[in-house]
């Protein structure tokens, strides 16, 4: 049985955006499931949500990500 919790050590210069606390942090402070990153700068991490929204919109409107009608049907 482990005596200490395993913690991810942060690296100086790596920035993350914590989804749970909605804040920028240097080095990972929160679990990976609750953060975006790493980013190269604090400013990039601060705009993580806007970047995610822009990428989601690009993917939703990209025809390469959508099946063509009839493509999902199995051949006889």
Phi, psi and omega in degrees: 000133182284140179273336183234148174289141177283125183236137177284124180282133179278151177250134177300137179093352174260126183246143181229158173245120180275120181287327182289313183265352180053054179213160177272139178223144178269123187072149183289121175258325182257164179301153183302327181294345183249018184216157171252146176135181013276155175244156183284336182219162178298321181297317177299317180295324180295334180259021183300318182292320178295319178298317179296318178298316179297316180294320178298318179296318178299316181292322180293331182259000180278117183295339179291341181266359181245137177290145176282151180304134178084353184285333183274356180283144178276140180288150180282000000 
